Amino acid sequence: MALLQGSGMTPLQALRAATGAAADFLGRPELGTMRRGAAADLVCVRGNPLEHIEAEPAIVWTECAGTLLEPAALLAEARRVR
């Protein structure tokens, strides 16, 4: 998202481009939004990415298919399957 903002987008435009707009482009209305019936993978970050887009790398946890995953666990799994 920092690259999108670097190209001239506001933080809100970058967040929308990376979520809802991307889902719309792919024809996947169940993605990219937080509402009942949507796919509910979430990323919790420290800080407010609308105020500081650099908050994006400060990931606290990720929720995927109902399972909370911590960054260290995700990195360990990525290294394992590499």
Secondary structure in CASP SS format (residue, H / E / C, confidence):
PFRMAT SS
TARGET T0000
AUTHOR 0000-0000-0000
METHOD secondary structure of the structure
MODEL  1
M C 1.00
A H 1.00
L H 1.00
L H 1.00
Q H 1.00
G H 1.00
S C 1.00
G C 1.00
M C 1.00
T C 1.00
P H 1.00
L H 1.00
Q H 1.00
A H 1.00
L H 1.00
R H 1.00
A H 1.00
A H 1.00
T C 1.00
G H 1.00
A H 1.00
A H 1.00
A H 1.00
D H 1.00
F H 1.00
L H 1.00
G C 1.00
R C 1.00
P C 1.00
E C 1.00
L C 1.00
G C 1.00
T C 1.00
M C 1.00
R C 1.00
R C 1.00
G C 1.00
A C 1.00
A C 1.00
A C 1.00
D C 1.00
L E 1.00
V E 1.00
C E 1.00
V E 1.00
R C 1.00
G C 1.00
N C 1.00
P C 1.00
L C 1.00
E C 1.00
H C 1.00
I H 1.00
E H 1.00
A H 1.00
E C 1.00
P C 1.00
A C 1.00
I E 1.00
V E 1.00
W E 1.00
T E 1.00
E E 1.00
C E 1.00
A C 1.00
G C 1.00
T E 1.00
L E 1.00
L E 1.00
E C 1.00
P H 1.00
A H 1.00
A H 1.00
L H 1.00
L H 1.00
A H 1.00
E H 1.00
A H 1.00
R H 1.00
R H 1.00
V H 1.00
R C 1.00
END
